[in-house]
Structure formats: structure tokens, C-alpha cells
């Protein structure tokens, strides 16, 4: 891109430096609303009116505003600013703004900005969506979707609400115990979510989780669906148990262990995993992509036998990675199991192959 073109693209992204300036921008964008049904005092004329009247009946067009909460010290924010500049060139009807999150803390606190980059989407001064993280493809997809969509008649909105409720019902039933939280169990993104995860782990409760930062529709919709305004939220068999305070009360009264399903003990879990297939390989990576030289070599040996086998990537589960060493009394990886019994690591497998013993063992003939 030529220097002049690059400067023009960056210039298409406005910068907001204060809370007052941000609120004024939202107010002005709300005034940008144009509709076939708008009041006569604000109704456009001439070619603009004829263009509006060609829209489907009941359709409102509202200017989309995309706000990037960023920080100058974060390189990923600079990259996403470039993405916004490109989108600004492609979609001139969309307004793009960047706001330094730490420089305007009152706005960041109001919209619960806890990390950068974070993107908020506004129409008619109302927040309609959110994206956390440097995900250029997802940002592009959301901008294009919201830029090409409008607001529909109430009957259509009711239909959308019904669809959302069905989705929320499926999500709350996705596992016997479901935690809706900010972040993930591995990386909680608020203190309350972190405490909730610690309590569940302390009581060896088996649960799945949903990061509400990953889906603004779920984040807002679940509050109404459950009549519970805050996060985290814990569900058992699709029924809301409550937030952190309720879980602490249940823990104190010793009721928590009777309500939530227990995770299987590690030894039981490892027994199930080692017997998951007749031939099981615990390795770094998977069949398609080994992530260490030893795992790659053992894959080549197994593939040469023509015997079917399954793999487990120990890099994705630290509990299994450490636990299996003690369970099998074998300190390294990869580890090969046949019918739940340890055969050995790479050196053992190589010896068995050279001696002609590997194939009969894999076939269960020995």
C-alpha cells in the first residue's frame, strides 16, 4: 500500500480521548438513524427518501459503530488497528473508532473491558455485540454481518428471541454440570469466576464451561433466561443453581457435594482412557501432527503395521500427562498400550519390531 493510501486508511479510524467525547459520538450516531417510518422532522428528502422506500417494509437502517478498546503497549492491538483500517476502506458506511482502554477508564469500566483488544458494536447508541481478543477473521465476520443487517418488526424479534431461548436451553443442558463464566477454567478472566473454578476443583466436581466473552448474544440473553443478572452462573441438569455466593453457601452447608456430579477419580479415568481402544498411544500431538521426534517415530512404526489405533495428546491434559507416569510407572512419552496393558515406549516398540514380535502383540495374539 502506498504511504498516502495507508494514511488515508488510518484516518478513516477515528480516535476518542474522553468519556464525554464517546457519549457525544454515540448520541450523534443515534441521530444518524434513517427509516421509512421516522418522524417528519428528521425524514430525508429527494433521492434519499426514494432509496429508503425501496427497503423491505418494516426495515430500519442504523449506522453501525465499531469501537476498539486498545492499549499502545499491546502489539496485537496495533495489528487489529490495521485490520480496522482495511475494513474502513471496504465498508465506508460503518464508523470505526479506537479508544485507549486505560486512558478512558470510566468507559472501560462501564462496558466491563477487562483485556485488550476488545471490540464493541453499537447501533442507534445501543450495544449489540462484543468481541474479545485479536481475532481478525471473527472481527471481519461480525462487522460484515452487522453492517448488512437491520432491525426487524417486533414479530421477527420475537422469533429471534425464541431461537435464542432454544439455544440457551441446549447450552445449559450441554453437560450435567455447566459453568458460564468469564474466561476458561485454565484462564479465568475475573476474580469471581476464578473462585468458582477453585471451589469446583476442590470438591472434584466434573463440569464443562462456556466463556461468555466469546458470545455477546449468550452473555446478555442468559441473564434474562435465568433471571440472574451476574456471572458466573452454575447449572446442573439445565437448572440454575446460582452464582458464587450461592455456591459458597452450599459449600458451607455441605450440600454442594450432593448437588453436583463428581468427576471420576484419576485412576479410574486413566483406566478408561487406556482401554478406550484395543491399541492406544499416549503421545505429544496426534496422528496428523506429532509434536516431538519420539512420537513421530512411533507413529511411523504403527502406521507401517496397518493395525488400527487411537491416540491421546498428553499436551492437552496436564492431569493425564502427569498421572499416567505414576499409573504406568513409566516416566516418559510416548507410551503404547494394548488392551489396557502398557507395552512400553519408543525403544521397547523398536525392539519388538526388530524381533518380529510387535505385530502379534498389536493384534492381541500374544
Secondary structure, DSSP 4 states (H G I P E B T S, - for coil): --HHHHHHHHHTEEEE-SHHHHHHHHHHHHHT-EETTS-GGG---THHHHHHHTSPTT-EE--EEEEEEE-TT-HHHHHHHHHHHHHHHH-TTSEEEEEETTTTHHHHHHTT--SSSEEEEEETTEEEEEEES--HHHHHHHHHHHHT--B--HHHHHHHHHHHHHHHHHHHTSSSEEEEESB-SSSBSSHHHHHHHHHHHHTTB--EEEEGGG-HHHHHHHHHHHT--SS-EEEETTEEEE-HHHHHHHHHTT-HHHHSPBPPPHHHHHHHHHTSSSEEEEESB-SS-BSSHHHHHHHHHHHHHT---EEEEGGG-HHHHHHHHHHHT--SS-EEEETTEEEE-HHHHHHHHHTT-HHHHHTT--
